[in-house]
Amino acid sequence: MSDPVVVLDDLRDESEELDRLVGELSEEQWAAPTPAPGWTVAHQIAHLAWTDRAALLAATDAEGFAAETEKALAAPDRFVDEGAEEGAKLPPAVLLARWREGRERLQEALRAVPPGVRFPWYGPPMSAPAMATARLMETWAHAQDVADALGASHPPTARLRHVAWIGHRARDYAFLVRGLPVPAGPVRVEITAPDGELWTYGPEDAAQKVTGPALDFCLLVTQRAHRDDTALVAHGADAERWLGIAQAFAGPAGGGRAAKGTA
């Protein structure tokens, strides 16, 4: 994983890039539908604001976060959507201000967490760098939804290395959350970064391997693209099974996106 200061700086940059996409939108654009069924641009930002608040609570108030987790377990299929729907009802200016304030408070809290300290989360416990990486992954993925909704450009950057890292690290979780046996052996990921650099994750001698563009890998593990719409190549049956269910985010198994031309 990257140095905690580096990943926190990259999280701030990723958030600011999304902020530039939404900062001057009209009310009509805030209500534009995104590729996530039932979610508008406002829902996307509201979800980020809601999750930042949950992350702040986890990092600063373990008991308060435990109470929030109980609510999530009571309604696992609705908890996330309800948080997004509540925020999406706010006037855009209020929602935008809430998101900006919340993400800055989270930045401050994560920078203050001592090295090695872990705090609870909806998946495995998180260190501050891991939480920052997860927040960057989500911010990038929801920015992709917003860009798709607005017909705006969302060029890939070197910050995708954090998304790729957590996507590889979450390989076992993707199987476990679906009640499937985890493959016994590790998987190697060799992907080409936007600037042509080769990013690698996992042991060099792994029998199972995934190769291809880093952008495609990141779109797949955040479930922003269907497996068939990527140029990723799986070397081995376990690697292919993983690409069919890959999920970098915590929570229930995601439904993914339909292949282009079938939606």
C-alpha positions as a Markdown table, in Angstrom:
| # | Residue | x | y | z |
|---|---|---|---|---|
| 1 | Met | 0.0 | 0.0 | 0.0 |
| 2 | Ser | 1.1 | 3.6 | -0.6 |
| 3 | Asp | 2.5 | 5.9 | 2.1 |
| 4 | Pro | -0.5 | 7.1 | 4.1 |
| 5 | Val | 0.2 | 10.8 | 3.3 |
| 6 | Val | 0.4 | 9.9 | -0.4 |
| 7 | Val | -2.9 | 8.1 | -0.5 |
| 8 | Leu | -4.6 | 10.8 | 1.6 |
| 9 | Asp | -3.3 | 13.5 | -0.8 |
| 10 | Asp | -4.5 | 11.4 | -3.8 |
| 11 | Leu | -7.9 | 11.0 | -2.1 |
| 12 | Arg | -8.2 | 14.8 | -1.8 |
| 13 | Asp | -7.2 | 15.2 | -5.4 |
| 14 | Glu | -9.7 | 12.6 | -6.6 |
| 15 | Ser | -12.5 | 14.3 | -4.6 |
| 16 | Glu | -11.6 | 17.7 | -6.0 |
| 17 | Glu | -11.7 | 16.4 | -9.5 |
| 18 | Leu | -15.3 | 15.1 | -8.9 |
| 19 | Asp | -16.1 | 18.5 | -7.2 |
| 20 | Arg | -15.1 | 20.2 | -10.4 |
| 21 | Leu | -17.6 | 18.0 | -12.3 |
| 22 | Val | -20.6 | 18.9 | -10.0 |
| 23 | Gly | -19.7 | 22.2 | -8.4 |
| 24 | Glu | -21.5 | 24.3 | -11.0 |
| 25 | Leu | -24.4 | 22.0 | -12.1 |
| 26 | Ser | -27.9 | 23.2 | -12.5 |
| 27 | Glu | -30.7 | 21.7 | -10.5 |
| 28 | Glu | -31.8 | 19.8 | -13.6 |
| 29 | Gln | -28.3 | 18.3 | -13.9 |
| 30 | Trp | -28.3 | 17.2 | -10.3 |
| 31 | Ala | -31.5 | 15.3 | -11.1 |
| 32 | Ala | -29.9 | 13.5 | -14.1 |
| 33 | Pro | -30.1 | 9.7 | -13.9 |
| 34 | Thr | -26.9 | 7.8 | -13.6 |
| 35 | Pro | -26.1 | 4.2 | -14.7 |
| 36 | Ala | -27.0 | 3.1 | -11.1 |
| 37 | Pro | -30.7 | 2.2 | -11.3 |
| 38 | Gly | -32.8 | 4.8 | -9.4 |
| 39 | Trp | -29.8 | 7.0 | -8.6 |
| 40 | Thr | -29.4 | 10.6 | -9.8 |
| 41 | Val | -26.2 | 12.7 | -9.7 |
| 42 | Ala | -27.5 | 13.9 | -6.3 |
| 43 | His | -27.7 | 10.3 | -5.1 |
| 44 | Gln | -24.1 | 9.7 | -6.0 |
| 45 | Ile | -22.8 | 12.7 | -4.1 |
| 46 | Ala | -25.2 | 12.0 | -1.2 |
| 47 | His | -23.8 | 8.4 | -1.0 |
| 48 | Leu | -20.2 | 9.7 | -0.8 |
| 49 | Ala | -21.2 | 12.2 | 1.9 |
| 50 | Trp | -23.0 | 9.5 | 3.8 |
| 51 | Thr | -20.1 | 7.0 | 3.6 |
| 52 | Asp | -17.6 | 9.7 | 4.6 |
| 53 | Arg | -19.7 | 10.3 | 7.7 |
| 54 | Ala | -19.7 | 6.6 | 8.5 |
| 55 | Ala | -15.9 | 6.4 | 8.0 |
| 56 | Leu | -15.4 | 9.4 | 10.3 |
| 57 | Leu | -17.6 | 7.7 | 12.9 |
| 58 | Ala | -15.6 | 4.5 | 12.6 |
| 59 | Ala | -12.3 | 6.3 | 13.0 |
| 60 | Thr | -13.3 | 8.4 | 15.9 |
| 61 | Asp | -16.2 | 6.7 | 17.7 |
| 62 | Ala | -16.2 | 2.9 | 17.7 |
| 63 | Glu | -19.3 | 2.6 | 19.9 |
| 64 | Gly | -21.2 | 5.0 | 17.7 |
| 65 | Phe | -20.2 | 3.1 | 14.6 |
| 66 | Ala | -21.3 | -0.2 | 16.2 |
| 67 | Ala | -24.8 | 1.3 | 16.6 |
| 68 | Glu | -24.8 | 2.3 | 12.9 |
| 69 | Thr | -23.7 | -1.3 | 12.0 |
| 70 | Glu | -26.7 | -2.7 | 13.9 |
| 71 | Lys | -29.0 | -0.5 | 11.7 |
| 72 | Ala | -27.3 | -1.8 | 8.6 |
| 73 | Leu | -27.7 | -5.4 | 9.6 |
| 74 | Ala | -31.4 | -4.8 | 10.3 |
| 75 | Ala | -32.0 | -3.7 | 6.7 |
| 76 | Pro | -29.0 | -4.7 | 4.6 |
| 77 | Asp | -30.8 | -4.4 | 1.3 |
| 78 | Arg | -32.0 | -0.8 | 2.0 |
| 79 | Phe | -29.5 | 0.8 | 4.3 |
| 80 | Val | -27.2 | 2.2 | 1.6 |
| 81 | Asp | -30.0 | 3.3 | -0.6 |
| 82 | Glu | -31.8 | 5.0 | 2.2 |
| 83 | Gly | -28.7 | 7.1 | 3.1 |
| 84 | Ala | -28.4 | 8.2 | -0.5 |
| 85 | Glu | -32.1 | 9.0 | -0.8 |
| 86 | Glu | -32.1 | 11.1 | 2.3 |
| 87 | Gly | -29.2 | 13.2 | 1.1 |
| 88 | Ala | -30.5 | 13.5 | -2.4 |
| 89 | Lys | -33.6 | 15.3 | -1.1 |
| 90 | Leu | -31.5 | 18.2 | 0.1 |
| 91 | Pro | -31.0 | 21.4 | -2.0 |
| 92 | Pro | -27.9 | 20.9 | -4.2 |
| 93 | Ala | -26.0 | 23.7 | -2.5 |
| 94 | Val | -26.6 | 22.1 | 0.9 |
| 95 | Leu | -25.7 | 18.7 | -0.3 |
| 96 | Leu | -22.5 | 20.0 | -1.9 |
| 97 | Ala | -21.5 | 21.8 | 1.3 |
| 98 | Arg | -22.2 | 18.7 | 3.4 |
| 99 | Trp | -20.0 | 16.6 | 1.2 |
| 100 | Arg | -17.2 | 19.1 | 1.2 |
| 101 | Glu | -17.2 | 19.5 | 4.9 |
| 102 | Gly | -17.5 | 15.8 | 5.6 |
| 103 | Arg | -14.7 | 14.7 | 3.4 |
| 104 | Glu | -12.4 | 17.4 | 4.9 |
| 105 | Arg | -13.2 | 16.3 | 8.4 |
| 106 | Leu | -12.5 | 12.7 | 7.4 |
| 107 | Gln | -9.1 | 13.8 | 6.0 |
| 108 | Glu | -8.2 | 15.4 | 9.3 |
| 109 | Ala | -9.3 | 12.4 | 11.3 |
| 110 | Leu | -7.4 | 9.9 | 9.1 |
| 111 | Arg | -4.2 | 11.9 | 9.2 |
| 112 | Ala | -4.4 | 11.9 | 13.0 |
| 113 | Val | -4.8 | 8.1 | 13.4 |
| 114 | Pro | -1.5 | 6.6 | 14.8 |
| 115 | Pro | 0.3 | 4.1 | 12.5 |
| 116 | Gly | -0.8 | 0.5 | 13.0 |
| 117 | Val | -4.2 | 1.4 | 14.6 |
| 118 | Arg | -7.2 | -0.3 | 13.0 |
| 119 | Phe | -10.9 | 0.6 | 13.4 |
| 120 | Pro | -14.1 | -1.2 | 12.6 |
| 121 | Trp | -15.8 | -1.2 | 9.2 |
| 122 | Tyr | -18.6 | -3.0 | 7.3 |
| 123 | Gly | -16.0 | -5.5 | 6.0 |
| 124 | Pro | -12.6 | -6.2 | 7.7 |
| 125 | Pro | -11.2 | -3.7 | 10.2 |
| 126 | Met | -9.4 | -0.8 | 8.5 |
| 127 | Ser | -6.2 | 1.1 | 9.1 |
| 128 | Ala | -6.2 | 4.8 | 8.1 |
| 129 | Pro | -4.3 | 4.2 | 4.8 |
| 130 | Ala | -6.7 | 1.3 | 3.9 |
| 131 | Met | -9.7 | 3.5 | 4.7 |
| 132 | Ala | -8.3 | 6.3 | 2.5 |
| 133 | Thr | -7.7 | 3.8 | -0.3 |
| 134 | Ala | -11.3 | 2.6 | 0.0 |
| 135 | Arg | -12.6 | 6.1 | 0.0 |
| 136 | Leu | -10.6 | 6.9 | -3.1 |
| 137 | Met | -11.9 | 3.8 | -4.8 |
| 138 | Glu | -15.5 | 4.7 | -4.1 |
| 139 | Thr | -15.0 | 8.4 | -5.0 |
| 140 | Trp | -13.4 | 7.4 | -8.4 |
| 141 | Ala | -16.2 | 4.9 | -9.1 |
| 142 | His | -19.0 | 7.3 | -8.3 |
| 143 | Ala | -17.3 | 10.0 | -10.3 |
| 144 | Gln | -17.4 | 7.6 | -13.2 |
| 145 | Asp | -21.2 | 7.3 | -12.8 |
| 146 | Val | -21.5 | 11.1 | -12.6 |
| 147 | Ala | -19.4 | 11.6 | -15.7 |
| 148 | Asp | -21.4 | 9.0 | -17.6 |
| 149 | Ala | -24.6 | 10.7 | -16.6 |
| 150 | Leu | -23.4 | 14.1 | -17.7 |
| 151 | Gly | -21.6 | 13.0 | -20.8 |
| 152 | Ala | -18.4 | 14.4 | -19.3 |
| 153 | Ser | -14.8 | 13.4 | -19.5 |
| 154 | His | -13.3 | 11.3 | -16.7 |
| 155 | Pro | -9.7 | 10.6 | -17.8 |
| 156 | Pro | -7.8 | 7.9 | -16.0 |
| 157 | Thr | -4.8 | 9.0 | -13.8 |
| 158 | Ala | -2.0 | 7.4 | -11.8 |
| 159 | Arg | -4.4 | 7.4 | -8.8 |
| 160 | Leu | -6.0 | 4.3 | -10.3 |
| 161 | Arg | -3.1 | 2.3 | -8.7 |
| 162 | His | -5.0 | 2.6 | -5.4 |
| 163 | Val | -8.2 | 1.2 | -6.9 |
| 164 | Ala | -6.2 | -1.6 | -8.5 |
| 165 | Trp | -4.5 | -2.4 | -5.3 |
| 166 | Ile | -7.7 | -2.7 | -3.3 |
| 167 | Gly | -9.4 | -4.6 | -6.2 |
| 168 | His | -6.7 | -7.2 | -6.1 |
| 169 | Arg | -6.6 | -7.4 | -2.3 |
| 170 | Ala | -10.4 | -7.9 | -2.2 |
| 171 | Arg | -10.2 | -11.1 | -4.4 |
| 172 | Asp | -11.1 | -13.5 | -1.5 |
| 173 | Tyr | -13.9 | -11.2 | -0.2 |
| 174 | Ala | -15.6 | -11.4 | -3.6 |
| 175 | Phe | -15.9 | -15.1 | -3.2 |
| 176 | Leu | -16.8 | -15.1 | 0.5 |
| 177 | Val | -19.6 | -12.5 | 0.2 |
| 178 | Arg | -21.3 | -14.8 | -2.3 |
| 179 | Gly | -20.8 | -17.9 | -0.2 |
| 180 | Leu | -18.4 | -19.4 | -2.7 |
| 181 | Pro | -15.2 | -21.3 | -1.8 |
| 182 | Val | -12.1 | -19.1 | -2.1 |
| 183 | Pro | -9.5 | -20.5 | -4.6 |
| 184 | Ala | -6.6 | -22.1 | -2.8 |
| 185 | Gly | -3.8 | -20.3 | -4.8 |
| 186 | Pro | -3.0 | -16.6 | -5.2 |
| 187 | Val | -3.6 | -14.6 | -8.3 |
| 188 | Arg | -1.1 | -12.3 | -10.1 |
| 189 | Val | -2.4 | -9.1 | -11.7 |
| 190 | Glu | -0.3 | -7.4 | -14.4 |
| 191 | Ile | -2.0 | -4.3 | -15.8 |
| 192 | Thr | -0.9 | -1.4 | -17.9 |
| 193 | Ala | -1.2 | 2.0 | -16.3 |
| 194 | Pro | -2.6 | 5.1 | -18.2 |
| 195 | Asp | 1.0 | 6.2 | -18.8 |
| 196 | Gly | 2.2 | 2.8 | -20.0 |
| 197 | Glu | 3.8 | 1.7 | -16.8 |
| 198 | Leu | 3.2 | -1.9 | -15.7 |
| 199 | Trp | 1.5 | -2.3 | -12.3 |
| 200 | Thr | 1.8 | -5.7 | -10.7 |
| 201 | Tyr | 0.1 | -7.2 | -7.7 |
| 202 | Gly | 0.5 | -10.7 | -6.2 |
| 203 | Pro | 3.4 | -13.2 | -6.4 |
| 204 | Glu | 5.3 | -13.5 | -9.6 |
| 205 | Asp | 5.0 | -17.3 | -9.7 |
| 206 | Ala | 1.2 | -17.5 | -9.2 |
| 207 | Ala | -0.4 | -20.0 | -11.5 |
| 208 | Gln | -3.5 | -17.8 | -11.9 |
| 209 | Lys | -3.0 | -14.4 | -13.6 |
| 210 | Val | -4.9 | -11.4 | -15.0 |
| 211 | Thr | -3.5 | -9.1 | -17.6 |
| 212 | Gly | -4.8 | -6.1 | -19.5 |
| 213 | Pro | -5.4 | -2.3 | -19.2 |
| 214 | Ala | -5.5 | -0.9 | -15.6 |
| 215 | Leu | -8.6 | 1.2 | -16.5 |
| 216 | Asp | -10.5 | -1.9 | -17.5 |
| 217 | Phe | -9.4 | -3.7 | -14.3 |
| 218 | Cys | -10.5 | -0.8 | -12.1 |
| 219 | Leu | -13.9 | -0.5 | -13.9 |
| 220 | Leu | -14.5 | -4.2 | -13.4 |
| 221 | Val | -13.6 | -4.4 | -9.7 |
| 222 | Thr | -15.8 | -1.4 | -9.0 |
| 223 | Gln | -18.5 | -3.0 | -11.1 |
| 224 | Arg | -18.6 | -0.1 | -13.6 |
| 225 | Ala | -18.1 | -2.4 | -16.5 |
| 226 | His | -19.2 | -5.9 | -17.5 |
| 227 | Arg | -16.5 | -8.5 | -17.9 |
| 228 | Asp | -17.3 | -8.8 | -21.6 |
| 229 | Asp | -16.7 | -5.1 | -22.2 |
| 230 | Thr | -13.1 | -5.2 | -21.0 |
| 231 | Ala | -9.8 | -6.2 | -22.6 |
| 232 | Leu | -8.7 | -8.2 | -19.6 |
| 233 | Val | -7.3 | -11.7 | -20.1 |
| 234 | Ala | -7.6 | -14.4 | -17.4 |
| 235 | His | -4.9 | -17.0 | -17.3 |
| 236 | Gly | -6.5 | -19.9 | -15.4 |
| 237 | Ala | -10.0 | -21.0 | -14.4 |
| 238 | Asp | -9.9 | -19.4 | -11.0 |
| 239 | Ala | -8.8 | -16.1 | -12.4 |
| 240 | Glu | -11.7 | -16.2 | -14.9 |
| 241 | Arg | -14.2 | -17.0 | -12.1 |
| 242 | Trp | -12.9 | -14.1 | -10.1 |
| 243 | Leu | -13.3 | -11.7 | -13.0 |
| 244 | Gly | -16.9 | -12.7 | -13.2 |
| 245 | Ile | -17.6 | -11.6 | -9.6 |
| 246 | Ala | -14.8 | -9.1 | -8.8 |
| 247 | Gln | -15.8 | -6.6 | -6.1 |
| 248 | Ala | -13.5 | -4.0 | -4.5 |
| 249 | Phe | -16.2 | -2.5 | -2.2 |
| 250 | Ala | -17.5 | -3.8 | 1.2 |
| 251 | Gly | -21.1 | -4.9 | 1.7 |
| 252 | Pro | -23.4 | -7.3 | -0.1 |
| 253 | Ala | -22.6 | -8.8 | -3.5 |
| 254 | Gly | -23.1 | -6.2 | -6.2 |
| 255 | Gly | -25.2 | -6.9 | -9.2 |
| 256 | Gly | -22.7 | -5.4 | -11.6 |
| 257 | Arg | -23.4 | -3.8 | -15.0 |
| 258 | Ala | -25.0 | -5.4 | -18.0 |
| 259 | Ala | -22.9 | -5.9 | -21.1 |
| 260 | Lys | -23.1 | -3.1 | -23.6 |
| 261 | Gly | -25.9 | -3.8 | -26.1 |
| 262 | Thr | -27.9 | -5.9 | -23.6 |
| 263 | Ala | -29.1 | -3.2 | -21.1 |
